[in-house]
Amino acid sequence: MTTKHFLPQFFSLTGRPLYSWKVTSDRSNTAYPNCLAVRTNPALSPGTFPPWAQHTLTNSNWSESSDQQMHWTSITQEWNSVEVHTWLVVVLRKPCPAVQIYAVAGKRLREFAYDLVSPKGVAVDRDGRIIVVESHIMRITIYSWDGAPLNRFHMQLDFPTSVAVDSSYRIYITDNLGHRVALYNYAGEPLGHMGARGLTNYPVGVVVFPPPSTNCVQSMRELVVVVDNHNRLNVTVFQPTGHLIYAMHSVTKHAQTYAIAIDTTFEDNASVDFHPSRSEARRNCRKTGIAVNLFLASKDYHIYRYSLPGFLIC
């Protein structure tokens, strides 16, 4: 995604440009995308509840100020077409911070903003809830897929830079100046942290793999991938319990790291959405042909691809 021309751009795994479209906003002539997340499952998962039932919006840390910005625009309903099975959640930065939802082909479905100030990262959980982290005011806001605010709380961090969520509704936030990844539940209660100075110095990105919004989570174990660009590119892989299982570094340092993503390729080098009844990877994840790829967007206008060992997904 480029912020200068406001264009989400799509590439094949080999780097071939596929298509792009322009981000627009009803609230401003200029719309500057700052981060995005992808949701791939076609329907909300029934019967799942994050640990916040006792914490409603009225007794949470939601701001009660009278100048809250309650902007919400619905463009269309995305459920009227079976062809829509992938969405992009795009977060805009100043001058008009907002959350937008697009069909992957570029059709804007809705836009909402509830006094967002400095959105820095966004994630989507297995049920379509949207988690936005704000850096300068140390705040997390959780929205429903329809754009309704569900909860908001502040964090005791130094400088949050990215956010991820796993299938158990644990929120992972990289604390760049704290050299660690902090964990919270949906009620805003701290659950601990992983990483430390010397291991995850100035982390810039965190990804839960496989994404909780895909069927992959049923056939592979979840991992937490943390990336920092201190002195050189460092990739550290944890279990959700905080146990370190893998670490690697590159030979050189990137100019500046903007965003990271993880993808799995299998046999025909196509992106895989693992289905528990169809995927051979579920029965034999150590067979050849499975690869885990880390993609990194850099300040030098390039996207870099790093291969991670296949045994990580077993």
C-alpha positions as CSV (number, residue, x, y, z in Angstrom):
1,M,0.0,0.0,0.0
2,T,1.4,3.4,-0.9
3,T,0.4,6.5,1.1
4,K,1.7,9.1,-1.5
5,H,-0.8,8.0,-4.1
6,F,-3.4,6.5,-1.8
7,L,-3.3,3.2,-3.7
8,P,-3.5,-0.3,-2.3
9,Q,-1.5,-2.3,-4.8
10,F,-1.7,-6.1,-5.3
11,F,1.1,-8.3,-6.4
12,S,1.6,-11.9,-7.2
13,L,4.1,-13.9,-5.0
14,T,6.7,-13.4,-7.7
15,G,6.3,-9.6,-7.5
16,R,4.2,-9.2,-10.7
17,P,1.8,-6.2,-10.4
18,L,-1.8,-7.3,-10.6
19,Y,-4.0,-4.3,-10.0
20,S,-4.6,-1.3,-7.7
21,W,-7.3,1.2,-6.8
22,K,-7.5,4.5,-5.1
23,V,-8.6,5.1,-1.5
24,T,-11.2,7.8,-1.1
25,S,-13.1,9.4,1.8
26,D,-16.4,11.2,2.2
27,R,-14.9,13.4,4.9
28,S,-11.9,14.9,3.1
29,N,-10.5,15.5,-0.4
30,T,-7.3,13.7,0.7
31,A,-7.2,10.2,2.3
32,Y,-3.9,9.0,3.6
33,P,-3.9,5.2,4.3
34,N,-1.6,4.3,7.2
35,C,-2.2,0.6,7.7
36,L,-4.4,-2.3,6.6
37,A,-5.6,-5.7,7.6
38,V,-7.2,-8.5,5.6
39,R,-10.2,-10.6,6.4
40,T,-10.8,-13.7,4.3
41,N,-13.5,-15.8,5.9
42,P,-17.0,-15.4,4.3
43,A,-19.1,-15.4,7.4
44,L,-18.9,-14.6,11.0
45,S,-17.9,-17.5,13.2
46,P,-20.9,-18.4,15.5
47,G,-20.6,-19.2,19.2
48,T,-17.3,-17.5,20.1
49,F,-17.0,-14.9,22.9
50,P,-13.9,-12.9,23.8
51,P,-13.2,-12.5,27.6
52,W,-15.0,-9.2,28.1
53,A,-18.6,-10.1,28.9
54,Q,-18.3,-8.3,32.3
55,H,-16.8,-5.2,30.7
56,T,-19.4,-3.3,28.6
57,L,-18.8,0.0,26.9
58,T,-20.4,2.0,29.7
59,N,-18.0,0.8,32.4
60,S,-14.9,0.6,30.3
61,N,-12.2,3.3,29.7
62,W,-14.2,4.7,26.8
63,S,-13.9,8.5,26.6
64,E,-17.1,10.3,27.8
65,S,-16.1,13.7,26.3
66,S,-18.8,15.6,24.6
67,D,-16.8,16.3,21.5
68,Q,-16.6,12.7,20.3
69,Q,-16.6,12.4,16.5
70,M,-19.3,9.9,15.7
71,H,-19.0,9.5,11.9
72,W,-20.3,6.5,10.2
73,T,-21.1,5.9,6.5
74,S,-22.5,2.7,5.0
75,I,-22.0,2.4,1.2
76,T,-23.6,-1.0,0.6
77,Q,-24.2,-4.4,2.1
78,E,-21.4,-6.9,1.4
79,W,-23.5,-10.0,2.1
80,N,-25.6,-9.7,-1.1
81,S,-22.9,-11.3,-3.3
82,V,-21.3,-14.7,-2.8
83,E,-18.3,-13.4,-4.8
84,V,-17.2,-11.2,-1.9
85,H,-15.1,-13.4,0.4
86,T,-12.1,-11.2,1.0
87,W,-12.1,-7.7,2.5
88,L,-9.5,-5.0,3.3
89,V,-9.7,-2.9,6.4
90,V,-7.9,0.3,5.7
91,V,-7.1,2.8,8.5
92,L,-6.6,6.4,7.5
93,R,-4.3,8.8,9.4
94,K,-4.6,12.6,9.8
95,P,-6.1,14.9,8.7
96,C,-9.2,12.6,8.8
97,P,-8.4,9.4,10.8
98,A,-11.0,6.7,10.1
99,V,-11.5,3.0,9.5
100,Q,-12.7,1.9,6.0
101,I,-13.8,-1.5,4.7
102,Y,-13.3,-2.4,1.1
103,A,-14.1,-5.4,-1.0
104,V,-10.8,-6.6,-2.4
105,A,-11.8,-5.4,-5.9
106,G,-11.9,-1.8,-4.5
107,K,-15.5,-1.2,-3.7
108,R,-15.8,0.8,-0.5
109,L,-18.5,-0.7,1.8
110,R,-18.4,1.7,4.8
111,E,-16.3,4.2,6.7
112,F,-16.5,5.1,10.4
113,A,-14.5,7.2,12.9
114,Y,-15.1,7.6,16.6
115,D,-12.6,10.3,17.7
116,L,-9.6,8.4,16.4
117,V,-6.5,10.5,16.9
118,S,-3.3,8.6,15.9
119,P,-4.1,5.2,14.5
120,K,-0.9,3.1,14.0
121,G,-2.0,-0.5,13.5
122,V,-5.0,-2.6,12.8
123,A,-6.0,-6.3,13.1
124,V,-9.1,-8.4,12.5
125,D,-10.0,-11.3,14.8
126,R,-11.7,-14.6,13.9
127,D,-15.2,-13.1,14.2
128,G,-14.6,-9.9,12.2
129,R,-14.0,-7.5,15.1
130,I,-11.6,-4.8,14.2
131,I,-8.8,-3.8,16.7
132,V,-7.1,-0.4,16.2
133,V,-4.0,0.7,18.2
134,E,-3.2,4.4,18.5
135,S,0.4,5.3,19.1
136,H,0.7,8.7,20.7
137,I,-2.2,8.4,23.1
138,M,-1.5,4.7,23.9
139,R,-5.1,3.5,23.2
140,I,-6.9,0.4,21.8
141,T,-10.3,0.6,20.3
142,I,-12.3,-2.5,19.3
143,Y,-15.1,-2.2,16.7
144,S,-17.6,-4.7,15.4
145,W,-17.5,-5.6,11.7
146,D,-20.4,-3.2,11.2
147,G,-18.4,-0.3,12.7
148,A,-20.0,-0.1,16.2
149,P,-17.5,0.7,19.0
150,L,-17.4,-2.2,21.5
151,N,-14.6,-1.2,23.9
152,R,-11.8,1.2,24.4
153,F,-8.9,1.2,26.8
154,H,-5.5,2.8,27.4
155,M,-2.2,0.9,27.7
156,Q,0.9,1.4,29.8
157,L,3.4,1.3,26.9
158,D,6.2,3.5,25.6
159,F,5.4,3.5,21.9
160,P,3.0,0.9,20.3
161,T,3.7,0.4,16.6
162,S,1.6,-2.6,15.5
163,V,-1.1,-5.0,16.6
164,A,-2.2,-8.6,16.1
165,V,-4.7,-11.0,17.6
166,D,-4.9,-14.7,17.9
167,S,-7.7,-17.2,17.8
168,S,-8.0,-17.1,21.6
169,Y,-8.6,-13.3,21.6
170,R,-5.2,-12.3,22.9
171,I,-4.1,-8.9,21.6
172,Y,-0.4,-8.6,20.8
173,I,1.1,-5.0,20.6
174,T,4.7,-4.2,19.7
175,D,6.2,-1.7,22.2
176,N,9.0,-0.2,20.1
177,L,10.7,1.7,22.9
178,G,10.0,-1.0,25.4
179,H,11.7,-3.7,23.3
180,R,8.9,-6.2,23.8
181,V,5.4,-7.4,22.7
182,A,2.7,-6.7,25.3
183,L,-0.4,-8.9,25.6
184,Y,-3.9,-7.7,26.5
185,N,-7.4,-9.3,26.5
186,Y,-10.4,-7.5,25.1
187,A,-11.3,-6.0,28.5
188,G,-8.0,-4.2,28.6
189,E,-6.4,-6.4,31.2
190,P,-2.6,-7.0,30.7
191,L,-1.7,-10.6,30.2
192,G,2.1,-10.2,30.3
193,H,4.7,-9.7,27.5
194,M,7.2,-11.6,25.3
195,G,10.6,-10.5,24.1
196,A,13.1,-8.3,25.8
197,R,16.0,-5.9,25.0
198,G,18.7,-7.9,23.2
199,L,16.2,-10.2,21.6
200,T,13.5,-7.9,20.2
201,N,15.1,-4.5,20.0
202,Y,12.8,-1.8,18.8
203,P,10.2,-4.1,17.3
204,V,8.2,-2.7,14.4
205,G,5.8,-5.5,13.5
206,V,4.0,-8.5,14.9
207,V,2.0,-11.1,13.0
208,V,0.0,-14.1,14.4
209,F,0.4,-17.0,12.0
210,P,-1.7,-18.5,10.6
211,P,-4.3,-15.6,10.7
212,P,-7.2,-16.4,13.1
213,S,-9.7,-15.4,10.4
214,T,-8.7,-18.4,8.1
215,N,-9.2,-22.1,8.3
216,C,-5.4,-22.5,8.6
217,V,-5.7,-22.2,12.4
218,Q,-7.5,-25.6,12.5
219,S,-4.7,-27.4,10.8
220,M,-1.5,-25.7,12.0
221,R,-0.3,-24.4,15.3
222,E,-0.4,-20.7,15.9
223,L,2.9,-18.7,16.1
224,V,3.7,-15.1,16.9
225,V,6.3,-13.6,14.6
226,V,8.0,-10.4,15.7
227,V,10.2,-8.3,13.4
228,D,12.7,-5.6,14.3
229,N,15.1,-3.7,12.1
230,H,17.7,-2.7,14.7
231,N,21.2,-2.9,13.2
232,R,19.9,-5.6,10.8
233,L,16.5,-7.3,10.1
234,N,15.7,-9.7,13.0
235,V,12.9,-12.2,12.9
236,T,11.9,-13.8,16.2
237,V,9.2,-16.5,16.4
238,F,7.3,-17.3,19.7
239,Q,4.6,-19.7,20.8
240,P,1.6,-17.8,22.2
241,T,2.8,-18.8,25.6
242,G,5.9,-16.7,25.1
243,H,8.3,-19.6,24.5
244,L,11.0,-18.8,21.9
245,I,11.2,-21.3,19.1
246,Y,13.1,-19.7,16.3
247,A,15.2,-16.6,15.5
248,M,17.0,-15.4,12.4
249,H,18.6,-12.2,11.0
250,S,19.5,-10.8,7.6
251,V,22.9,-9.8,6.4
252,T,22.0,-6.1,5.9
253,K,19.7,-3.6,7.5
254,H,16.7,-2.1,5.6
255,A,16.3,1.6,5.2
256,Q,13.1,1.5,7.3
257,T,10.4,-1.1,7.8
258,Y,6.8,-0.1,7.3
259,A,4.7,-3.3,7.4
260,I,5.1,-7.1,7.5
261,A,2.9,-10.0,6.4
262,I,3.1,-13.8,6.4
263,D,2.0,-16.2,3.6
264,T,2.0,-19.9,3.0
265,T,2.7,-21.5,-0.3
266,F,2.1,-25.2,-1.1
267,E,3.1,-27.3,-4.1
268,D,1.9,-25.1,-6.9
269,N,3.2,-21.9,-5.3
270,A,-0.3,-20.6,-4.8
271,S,-1.6,-19.0,-1.6
272,V,-3.2,-21.7,0.5
273,D,-6.4,-21.4,2.6
274,F,-6.1,-24.7,4.4
275,H,-9.3,-26.7,4.8
276,P,-9.2,-29.4,7.5
277,S,-10.9,-31.9,5.3
278,R,-9.0,-31.2,2.1
279,S,-5.5,-30.2,3.0
280,E,-2.7,-32.8,2.9
281,A,-0.7,-30.4,5.0
282,R,-2.9,-31.1,7.9
283,R,-2.0,-34.8,7.7
284,N,1.7,-34.4,6.9
285,C,2.9,-30.9,7.4
286,R,6.6,-31.9,7.1
287,K,6.4,-32.9,3.5
288,T,8.3,-31.0,0.9
289,G,6.6,-28.2,-1.0
290,I,5.3,-26.2,2.0
291,A,7.0,-22.8,2.5
292,V,6.4,-19.9,4.9
293,N,7.2,-16.5,3.5
294,L,7.7,-13.2,5.3
295,F,7.0,-10.1,3.3
296,L,8.4,-6.8,4.3
297,A,7.6,-3.3,2.9
298,S,10.6,-0.9,3.1
299,K,11.1,2.8,2.8
300,D,13.1,2.2,-0.4
301,Y,9.9,1.5,-2.3
302,H,10.5,-2.3,-2.3
303,I,8.8,-5.3,-0.9
304,Y,11.2,-8.0,0.3
305,R,10.5,-11.7,0.6
306,Y,12.2,-13.9,3.2
307,S,11.7,-17.6,3.5
308,L,11.1,-19.1,6.9
309,P,11.7,-22.8,7.7
310,G,8.7,-25.0,6.9
311,F,9.0,-26.9,10.3
312,L,7.5,-23.8,12.0
313,I,4.0,-24.7,10.9
314,C,4.1,-28.3,12.2
